[in-house]
Structure formats: structure tokens, C-alpha cells
Amino acid sequence: MSMTDTSPQADERYHELLRRMPPEKRLEATMRLSQAVRELALAGIRARHPGADEQELRVRVAARLYGRDCARRLFGQVPDDAT
């Protein structure tokens, strides 16, 4: 997936660096990026729902990252405004 706010040259350089990276380093980078995405999603949800308890936060994060259907299968009830 290309980044739309990046020049084509920088985008190509980024992908070239990824291709040259050993598999274990690519996996580490992917894991760090995934964790950062979860943390950012959680921070945004906490800001919009300051009274939410930990269970509601988990449900909302699951809905945001994996979709409402997946969150419903995992947790049962999903708030109507969870996206």
C-alpha cells in the first residue's frame, strides 16, 4: 500500500528498505506498527467516551480495528455508535 502524502521517490525508497529487511526485522516492525495503531485507536476512543469502562473500551477497539461483526462475535453486544 502506498502512502498518499509521500513523494513517489520516498515511497519507493521505503518499500526498498522493507524488501531488504530480514524477515524477523520486518515482523518486529509490523508488530510495533500494529501496537501503535491499537494505542492510537484506544486513545481516540477514550477521548470520545471518557466514562467507558475497560470492557466497553475493549469492545470499541475491536469494532474499530476488526469491524462490528467481529466485535459482536467476540463480545456479544456492541454499542450502536461503535465503529
N, C-alpha and C positions, 0 to 999 in steps of 0.2 A: 504494500500500500504506500503510495507516495504522499508526501506532506505538501499541502497546497500553499502554505505560507513560506515555502523554501524554494530557492532557485533550483533549476534543474541540475546545475553542476553540483551544488551542495547535496542534493538528494541522491545523485549518482554516487558521490563520494561516501555518503553514509551507507548506502547499500553495498558498496565495495568493501568497506570496513567490516560490515556484518558477514559478508561472504568469506572473508579471510580469517574471521574469528574462529578459534577452535570450538567444537560443539559444546563443551562444558561451559565456556565463557558466554556463548550465545544463550545457553539455558539460564545462567546466572543473571544475565542482563534482562532476559524475559521475565524471570521471577521478580526482580527488582521493579521492573515497569508494572507488572501486574499488582504488586503490593502498593505501589504509588497510586495506581488507578483506584484500588479499593479504599485507600486512605482519603483520597480526594472526594470520592463518592460519599463516604461516611461523613466527612466534614461538611459537605454541602447539605446532606440530609439532616445532620444535627442542627445546622443553622436554620433550616426551614421548619424543623419540628423539635424545638428545644425541650418540650415536655415528654418526648418519646422515651420509653424505657429501652433497655438493651435488646429485648426480644423484638420490639417494633423496629428498632434500628436494623437488626439482622434481616428482618423480612423486607424492609425497604431497600436495603443494599442489594439483596438477592434479586428483587424486582428490577432495580436499576441495571444491574450487571447482566442478568441472565433472562430477564423478561418475566412478566406477570404469571404466565402459565407455569414456568419452572418454579417460581417462588410459591405459587399455590400448591404445587405437588410436594414441595419441601415442607411448607409450614401450614398448609390449610388455608386459613383466612389471610387475605391481602387487602390492605386499605384501598378504597376506591381511587384515591389520588396518588397511589404509589406507581411510579413509572421507572 
